[in-house]
């Protein structure tokens, strides 16, 4: 309860700025002292304040009257500015602060006789969201006064390499996976951002194209292009996967995008996009190095950079696409053939939103007399990028073509490598790397 007793007691509100403040006070007046059959009189006062000042919002009662303040509401009605307010009680000599708070635009301070003081949540906060899936121009909103601009850039995924073909007892390789694009974000004061900014999206319809299937060696996947927001933020695209070859040579996966694009794979793995990836888990904004090691090695994981593409050793032994916590997943290696000859199964693409293990993305295609294409990587979410495509199935059946690698998930997933073909059947094409994306949120 807040009692005003006597002709000098009153409630005041102190405002610190010109941000508009509305005040409502409701009260009950009772005689002092209260006796049987006393009359209780309700009252209220509304006050609008638009200056930095001290204002009486609940006046003193008359003589021999006690005023019980039941409700007091102090609301900042300004569209964008905050206001530090104090609620005071004065008896004419002593001034005491009952409550002090900085009210953001739309916030209100409530006093209830039965519940006490509460600061209400913000009212509807003006905001603007612009999502770019193709290059264009961002325009700062003018319908309200922006305070913050949050930007998220995702680079395009690299294309998977095309599979090779060959005949007889010779090692021949499926294509290596393309790497994922980086996923970087930044929050800036709106005053640092221009009224318009140039937006570049890595790959308008897709990121890096897949390498062509080989009538001998397969083609190298194309590097995914980077995405950027003016000069404020950039996310590099993933490198393309190496094309398969008809020999016992390693096939390197593309390097994940960082601030810059990752490198394409070749007989050695693609380098991670700058800045250089850390040893081991490759965390930070740099991409992950591409992979050519067999098995499920987890040494090519990334954090904000793209996951490295999966490749194969000279043996051959295939590897999955690399995973990333936020960046695009790398594509998996396509199916290869050993000297026996026998198929050596390809691998799945890498996940985004995971650093527990590589793989887990788009499914690997089936092998044999009728190979099937690798599965496409799953699309991303509001925070993560897309998963990598799976490697294409391969064959050692005479005159049978290998299957294509799966496409990367949108945005930023790397394409899977194409599977190996036999005889007149060419190798499968590499999967297409997914386009990038730029998201701009203004408050």
VMD Tcl script that draws the C-alpha trace (Angstrom):
set ca {
  {0.00 0.00 0.00}
  {1.00 3.59 -0.60}
  {-0.80 6.05 1.70}
  {-0.91 9.80 1.20}
  {-1.86 11.37 4.52}
  {-1.96 15.08 4.95}
  {-2.01 18.05 2.65}
  {1.70 17.85 1.74}
  {1.98 14.12 0.83}
  {2.12 13.36 -2.87}
  {3.65 11.04 -5.52}
  {6.00 12.46 -8.15}
  {7.65 11.08 -11.28}
  {11.10 12.29 -12.38}
  {11.88 11.90 -16.10}
  {15.41 12.13 -17.54}
  {14.64 12.87 -21.20}
  {12.02 14.20 -23.60}
  {10.84 10.68 -24.51}
  {7.08 10.84 -23.92}
  {5.79 9.28 -20.68}
  {2.13 8.71 -19.80}
  {1.14 8.24 -16.13}
  {-2.11 6.95 -14.67}
  {-2.89 6.88 -10.93}
  {-6.03 5.36 -9.35}
  {-6.83 5.75 -5.63}
  {-9.42 5.56 -2.90}
  {-10.01 8.38 -0.42}
  {-11.21 7.59 3.10}
  {-11.91 9.86 6.11}
  {-9.22 10.05 8.79}
  {-9.95 8.58 11.24}
  {-12.15 5.88 9.72}
  {-15.44 5.39 11.57}
  {-18.48 3.24 11.00}
  {-20.46 4.04 7.86}
  {-17.54 6.05 6.48}
  {-17.78 7.13 2.86}
  {-15.04 5.96 0.45}
  {-14.46 8.05 -2.64}
  {-12.64 6.72 -5.75}
  {-10.45 9.00 -7.83}
  {-7.85 8.99 -10.58}
  {-5.36 11.28 -12.33}
  {-3.88 11.06 -15.87}
  {-0.65 12.90 -16.67}
  {1.34 13.29 -19.93}
  {5.01 14.20 -19.62}
  {7.23 15.24 -22.55}
  {10.19 16.96 -20.85}
  {12.98 16.10 -18.43}
  {11.35 17.28 -15.22}
  {9.67 16.40 -11.91}
  {5.89 16.04 -12.14}
  {3.16 15.52 -9.53}
  {1.19 12.44 -10.57}
  {-0.85 11.70 -7.40}
  {-1.79 14.84 -5.52}
  {-2.07 15.35 -1.77}
  {-5.49 14.64 -0.26}
  {-7.56 17.20 1.58}
  {-7.51 17.70 5.32}
  {-8.61 14.70 7.42}
  {-8.43 12.40 4.37}
  {-6.22 9.34 3.71}
  {-5.57 8.60 0.03}
  {-4.71 4.94 -0.72}
  {-2.94 4.70 -4.10}
  {-4.22 1.44 -5.62}
  {-2.64 1.55 -9.09}
  {0.15 3.54 -10.69}
  {1.19 3.04 -14.35}
  {4.18 4.84 -15.88}
  {4.57 4.04 -19.60}
  {7.26 5.20 -22.04}
  {5.24 5.84 -25.22}
  {8.15 7.03 -27.37}
  {8.75 5.04 -30.58}
  {12.49 4.46 -30.06}
  {14.07 6.39 -27.15}
  {14.48 5.20 -23.56}
  {13.74 7.26 -20.45}
  {15.19 6.78 -16.95}
  {12.36 7.45 -14.48}
  {12.05 7.64 -10.70}
  {8.87 7.40 -8.63}
  {9.14 9.60 -5.50}
  {7.10 10.07 -2.34}
  {7.37 13.43 -0.60}
  {5.77 14.60 2.64}
  {6.72 18.17 1.89}
  {10.07 17.87 3.67}
  {11.56 14.44 3.01}
  {11.72 12.97 -0.48}
  {12.09 9.18 -0.84}
  {12.62 7.14 -4.01}
  {10.06 4.34 -4.22}
  {11.28 2.87 -7.54}
  {13.80 3.76 -10.25}
  {14.09 2.13 -13.68}
  {15.08 2.89 -17.25}
  {12.06 2.27 -19.45}
  {12.81 1.26 -23.02}
  {10.51 2.43 -25.79}
  {7.12 0.79 -25.19}
  {7.90 -0.46 -21.67}
  {5.79 0.34 -18.62}
  {6.24 0.32 -14.85}
  {3.17 -0.97 -12.98}
  {2.35 -0.59 -9.29}
  {-0.56 -2.69 -8.01}
  {-1.79 -2.42 -4.44}
  {-1.88 -6.22 -4.11}
  {1.20 -7.21 -6.15}
  {3.72 -4.40 -5.85}
  {6.01 -3.20 -8.65}
  {6.39 -4.82 -12.10}
  {8.15 -3.74 -15.29}
  {6.03 -4.88 -18.24}
  {7.69 -6.42 -21.31}
  {8.37 -4.32 -24.34}
  {5.44 -3.54 -26.51}
  {5.75 -4.42 -30.18}
  {9.29 -3.46 -31.19}
  {9.59 -2.12 -34.74}
  {11.76 -4.38 -36.86}
  {12.61 -5.09 -40.46}
  {13.74 -8.40 -41.97}
  {15.25 -8.69 -45.46}
  {16.39 -12.09 -46.78}
  {18.54 -12.20 -49.94}
  {18.81 -15.39 -52.00}
  {20.29 -13.45 -54.92}
  {22.57 -10.42 -55.09}
  {20.90 -7.04 -54.69}
  {20.76 -3.86 -52.60}
  {19.72 -3.59 -48.96}
  {17.88 -0.40 -47.98}
  {17.77 0.80 -44.38}
  {14.13 1.04 -43.22}
  {12.68 4.52 -42.76}
  {9.37 3.60 -41.10}
  {11.10 3.70 -37.68}
  {14.43 4.82 -36.20}
  {16.73 1.75 -36.36}
  {19.05 1.05 -33.45}
  {20.77 -2.22 -34.40}
  {21.47 -4.11 -37.61}
  {22.20 -7.85 -37.36}
  {23.65 -9.45 -40.50}
  {24.18 -13.13 -41.33}
  {26.16 -14.15 -44.44}
  {26.42 -17.74 -45.71}
  {28.80 -18.58 -48.55}
  {27.90 -20.90 -51.42}
  {28.83 -24.57 -51.25}
  {31.50 -26.07 -53.52}
  {30.55 -28.53 -56.25}
  {31.48 -32.19 -55.99}
  {34.04 -33.69 -58.35}
  {32.97 -35.96 -61.21}
  {33.76 -39.66 -61.05}
  {36.28 -41.38 -63.32}
  {35.81 -44.58 -65.31}
  {38.07 -47.40 -66.39}
  {38.30 -51.11 -67.21}
  {39.97 -54.10 -65.63}
  {42.24 -54.53 -62.64}
  {43.13 -50.90 -62.02}
  {42.27 -48.48 -59.22}
  {39.84 -45.82 -60.35}
  {38.25 -43.13 -58.30}
  {34.94 -41.49 -57.67}
  {34.87 -37.72 -57.32}
  {35.63 -35.97 -54.03}
  {33.04 -33.87 -52.20}
  {32.77 -30.11 -52.41}
  {33.12 -28.16 -49.17}
  {30.53 -26.14 -47.28}
  {30.30 -22.36 -47.24}
  {31.02 -20.36 -44.09}
  {28.27 -18.91 -41.89}
  {29.30 -15.61 -40.28}
  {27.25 -12.97 -38.48}
  {27.71 -9.58 -36.92}
  {25.57 -7.08 -34.96}
  {26.31 -3.39 -35.52}
  {24.89 -0.03 -34.42}
  {22.58 1.15 -37.18}
  {24.54 4.42 -37.33}
  {27.55 2.52 -38.77}
  {25.55 1.14 -41.68}
  {24.77 3.14 -44.81}
  {21.29 3.99 -46.04}
  {21.93 1.32 -48.69}
  {24.44 -1.51 -48.82}
  {25.46 -3.81 -51.67}
  {24.54 -7.45 -51.01}
  {26.39 -10.24 -52.81}
  {25.03 -13.78 -52.62}
  {27.32 -16.65 -53.53}
  {25.61 -18.34 -56.45}
  {22.27 -16.97 -57.61}
  {20.60 -20.30 -58.38}
  {23.31 -22.57 -56.98}
  {26.79 -22.46 -55.54}
  {29.61 -24.33 -57.24}
  {28.68 -26.50 -60.23}
  {29.46 -30.20 -60.00}
  {32.36 -31.60 -62.01}
  {31.49 -33.51 -65.16}
  {31.51 -37.27 -65.13}
  {34.64 -38.64 -66.77}
  {35.17 -40.78 -69.82}
  {38.56 -41.05 -68.15}
  {39.20 -38.54 -65.39}
  {36.29 -36.66 -63.84}
  {36.04 -32.87 -63.76}
  {36.89 -30.78 -60.70}
  {33.95 -29.22 -58.88}
  {33.55 -25.44 -59.04}
  {34.30 -23.24 -56.04}
  {31.23 -21.78 -54.33}
  {31.26 -17.98 -54.33}
  {31.33 -15.95 -51.14}
  {28.45 -13.84 -49.77}
  {28.88 -10.34 -48.36}
  {27.08 -7.30 -46.90}
  {28.83 -4.16 -48.07}
  {32.31 -3.98 -46.51}
  {30.95 -5.03 -43.10}
  {30.79 -8.82 -43.33}
  {31.82 -11.66 -45.62}
  {31.48 -15.45 -45.65}
  {33.63 -17.44 -48.07}
  {32.34 -20.20 -50.33}
  {33.50 -23.81 -50.18}
  {36.13 -25.27 -52.51}
  {35.25 -27.79 -55.20}
  {36.06 -31.47 -54.87}
  {38.75 -33.14 -56.96}
  {37.67 -35.13 -59.99}
  {38.22 -38.88 -59.93}
  {41.20 -40.34 -61.77}
  {41.95 -43.75 -63.33}
  {44.99 -44.38 -61.17}
  {46.02 -44.98 -57.58}
  {46.24 -41.34 -56.58}
  {44.55 -39.55 -53.71}
  {41.49 -37.39 -54.43}
  {41.20 -34.43 -52.08}
  {37.95 -32.89 -50.87}
  {37.40 -29.14 -51.17}
  {38.44 -26.84 -48.33}
  {35.69 -25.21 -46.29}
  {34.95 -21.52 -46.71}
  {36.23 -19.07 -44.09}
  {36.48 -15.31 -44.55}
  {37.80 -16.23 -48.01}
  {36.94 -19.14 -50.30}
  {38.28 -22.61 -49.58}
  {40.66 -24.22 -52.06}
  {39.71 -26.84 -54.61}
  {40.81 -30.41 -53.99}
  {43.33 -32.16 -56.21}
  {45.75 -35.02 -55.48}
  {46.07 -33.16 -52.19}
  {43.23 -31.83 -50.08}
  {41.79 -28.37 -50.56}
  {43.08 -25.74 -48.16}
  {40.66 -24.17 -45.69}
  {39.51 -20.65 -46.40}
  {41.47 -17.95 -44.60}
  {42.23 -17.39 -41.81}
  {44.12 -20.66 -41.61}
  {42.29 -23.40 -39.76}
  {43.55 -24.39 -36.34}
  {45.17 -27.78 -36.00}
  {42.91 -30.56 -34.81}
  {39.31 -29.48 -34.64}
  {39.67 -26.51 -37.00}
  {37.43 -24.23 -34.97}
  {36.89 -20.48 -35.34}
  {35.81 -18.62 -38.47}
  {38.22 -20.45 -40.78}
  {36.94 -23.37 -42.81}
  {37.95 -26.98 -42.34}
  {40.62 -28.57 -44.52}
  {39.33 -31.00 -47.10}
  {39.68 -34.72 -46.44}
  {41.28 -37.65 -48.21}
  {41.79 -39.91 -45.20}
  {39.76 -43.08 -45.06}
  {37.34 -43.96 -42.32}
  {35.34 -41.57 -40.14}
  {38.12 -39.23 -39.07}
  {36.88 -36.18 -37.19}
  {39.96 -34.01 -37.67}
  {38.20 -31.85 -40.26}
  {35.36 -30.30 -38.27}
  {34.56 -26.58 -38.35}
  {32.76 -24.01 -36.21}
  {31.69 -20.96 -38.28}
  {33.64 -22.04 -41.35}
  {32.43 -24.64 -43.82}
  {32.99 -28.36 -43.41}
  {35.65 -29.90 -45.67}
  {34.66 -32.19 -48.53}
  {35.22 -35.92 -48.27}
  {37.80 -37.55 -50.55}
  {39.67 -40.83 -50.94}
  {43.14 -42.26 -50.49}
  {45.13 -44.08 -53.13}
  {44.21 -47.49 -51.64}
  {41.35 -46.41 -52.08}
  {39.53 -45.68 -48.84}
  {36.76 -43.07 -48.86}
  {35.83 -40.37 -46.33}
  {32.57 -38.59 -45.45}
  {31.85 -34.90 -45.77}
  {33.04 -32.75 -42.89}
  {30.59 -31.31 -40.35}
  {30.34 -27.75 -39.05}
  {28.57 -26.24 -36.06}
  {27.15 -23.33 -38.08}
  {28.68 -23.48 -41.59}
  {27.64 -25.70 -44.48}
  {28.44 -29.40 -44.40}
  {30.89 -30.85 -46.92}
  {29.87 -33.33 -49.60}
  {30.79 -37.01 -49.27}
  {33.16 -38.95 -51.51}
  {31.74 -40.82 -54.47}
  {32.18 -44.61 -54.76}
  {35.59 -45.80 -55.99}
  {36.90 -49.11 -57.42}
  {39.84 -51.14 -56.18}
  {42.41 -53.02 -58.25}
  {40.51 -56.31 -57.69}
  {38.25 -54.76 -59.19}
  {35.57 -54.24 -56.54}
  {33.54 -51.27 -55.48}
  {34.64 -49.26 -52.44}
  {31.47 -47.58 -51.22}
  {31.19 -43.81 -51.16}
  {30.25 -41.81 -48.07}
  {27.55 -39.53 -46.73}
  {27.70 -35.75 -46.72}
  {28.51 -33.77 -43.60}
  {26.00 -32.08 -41.29}
  {25.57 -28.46 -40.34}
  {24.65 -27.78 -36.71}
  {26.85 -30.63 -35.51}
  {30.49 -31.14 -34.52}
  {30.06 -34.51 -32.90}
  {31.19 -36.44 -35.97}
  {31.65 -36.13 -39.70}
  {29.06 -37.56 -42.07}
  {25.36 -37.80 -41.26}
  {24.24 -35.58 -44.18}
  {22.95 -36.61 -47.59}
  {22.85 -40.42 -48.03}
  {25.37 -42.26 -50.18}
  {24.05 -43.80 -53.39}
  {23.81 -47.56 -53.87}
  {26.42 -49.48 -55.87}
  {26.23 -52.32 -58.36}
  {24.64 -53.02 -61.72}
  {22.28 -50.03 -61.40}
  {23.97 -47.37 -59.24}
  {21.85 -44.61 -57.73}
  {22.60 -40.97 -57.05}
  {23.66 -39.69 -53.68}
  {21.00 -38.07 -51.52}
  {20.70 -34.30 -51.35}
  {21.76 -32.60 -48.13}
  {19.00 -31.30 -45.87}
  {18.29 -27.57 -45.97}
  {19.44 -25.39 -43.09}
  {17.58 -23.48 -40.37}
  {17.57 -19.89 -39.13}
  {20.98 -20.45 -37.53}
  {22.60 -23.36 -39.35}
  {23.47 -23.81 -43.03}
  {22.68 -26.77 -45.29}
  {24.12 -30.27 -45.08}
  {26.46 -31.77 -47.67}
  {25.24 -34.06 -50.44}
  {26.04 -37.76 -50.37}
  {28.50 -39.44 -52.71}
  {27.14 -41.07 -55.85}
  {26.97 -44.84 -56.24}
  {29.48 -46.62 -58.47}
  {29.94 -49.87 -60.35}
  {32.35 -52.44 -61.75}
  {29.63 -53.85 -64.02}
  {30.76 -53.73 -67.65}
  {29.82 -50.63 -69.61}
  {27.75 -49.13 -66.76}
  {27.82 -45.49 -65.76}
  {28.40 -44.24 -62.26}
  {25.71 -42.17 -60.53}
  {25.77 -38.47 -59.66}
  {26.61 -37.06 -56.26}
  {23.84 -35.46 -54.21}
  {23.35 -31.69 -54.21}
  {24.20 -29.63 -51.15}
  {21.41 -28.42 -48.85}
  {20.43 -24.73 -49.05}
  {22.17 -22.56 -48.09}
  {25.86 -23.39 -48.29}
  {25.99 -27.21 -48.40}
  {28.71 -28.83 -50.54}
  {27.90 -31.24 -53.36}
  {28.76 -34.93 -53.17}
  {31.30 -36.57 -55.48}
  {30.14 -38.62 -58.46}
  {30.52 -42.42 -58.47}
  {32.95 -44.44 -60.59}
  {31.88 -45.93 -63.94}
  {33.05 -49.02 -65.86}
  {34.11 -49.40 -69.50}
  {32.03 -47.23 -71.81}
  {29.95 -46.09 -68.86}
  {31.23 -42.70 -67.73}
  {31.64 -41.63 -64.13}
  {28.82 -39.82 -62.35}
  {28.66 -36.03 -62.27}
  {29.47 -34.22 -59.07}
  {26.61 -32.79 -57.01}
  {25.85 -29.08 -57.13}
  {26.90 -26.90 -54.23}
  {24.03 -24.92 -52.72}
  {23.71 -21.16 -53.16}
  {24.56 -18.82 -50.31}
  {22.28 -16.41 -48.49}
  {22.34 -13.03 -46.71}
  {19.90 -12.22 -43.90}
  {19.56 -8.70 -42.49}
  {17.55 -8.01 -39.32}
  {17.05 -4.37 -38.29}
  {15.68 -3.22 -34.90}
}
mol new
graphics top color blue
foreach p $ca { graphics top sphere $p radius 0.5 }
foreach p [lrange $ca 0 end-1] q [lrange $ca 1 end] { graphics top cylinder $p $q radius 0.2 }
display resetview
